[in-house]
Amino acid sequence: MPISWYPGHMYKANKEMQQLIRQIDVVIEVLDARMPAASANPLLARMRQDKPCLHILNKADLADAEATREWLEWFNSRPGNRAIATDHDSELNAGLIIGICEQLLKTGAADRQAEPDPDADADDTQARPGRRKRQIMITGIPNVGKSTVMNRILGRKIAKTGNEPAVTKGQQRIRLGEHWYLHDTPGVLWPKLEDQDAAYRLACAGAIRNTAMEYEDVAFFAAEWLLADYPQQLRERYQLDELPGTAEALLELIAARRGCLRKNGQPDWHKVSERLLQDYRSGQLGRMTLERPPTGDRPDEAAEQAQAADSQ
């Protein structure tokens, strides 16, 4: 079945983000290092236009290291863009982020003056001569780890975190440094997930709420690409001497190996589907990257379709 998840709070959050970005100097987009294209919000490119962007490839410890290096090179070759990879052990703090944002602004690729916020405090827009306040917006799709990244940047727990998508519901602004403010935004998707292959990759990663997807459909999708791209990891994880030729047969074997069976000995399809997806999401299957950098200028091939849908 087609995957689609765009609840009302996401529509509202996208509209609010469109207004907020007018004040912003630098955008931070948190991406899933395993799928930087599928996890890139195509609406954001239109919203930010030529404002500089720092792409944080999060969960890099779950992604293939060589593929992550390729993605970093691709992002860093684009004017006005910078990318870093991070996981729970890598360095990430306010000083590092401010330094990168300052460098992005100095390049002049998209150093535009942000529109003043009529609701801002006086000290938000005034600073010592030659140094005005700078505004950063951090955004990302649901369950990409944005709140965890933000907490690590700040060195304290500000944003709520959780395993379910859409934990953050509203915007908040935090002082990042003497002349820098960080605006947190809710995790949002876009109105129509035109690229269903990308939508299923997002579902595999947990970016789609469980009630908006069929576990069995997503697990069958995952089993197909695992058989094609990561057969050795499947053998090692589930102690399989030989792999079957179909996704259904693979799930049957996993069900038998992991006790995901009904009383009659038949596979419990929902239970084995949950097991496979959990093994993938937790990294139990090993480091995997589902996408390679594109040859075009943008990581999301469905961007124009999504933008057209949003404008209707």
Summary of the structure (lengths in Angstrom):
residues: 312
radius of gyration: 20.8
end to end distance: 24.2
largest distance: 77.2
contacts: 979
relative contact order: 0.17
helix: 43%
strand: 12%
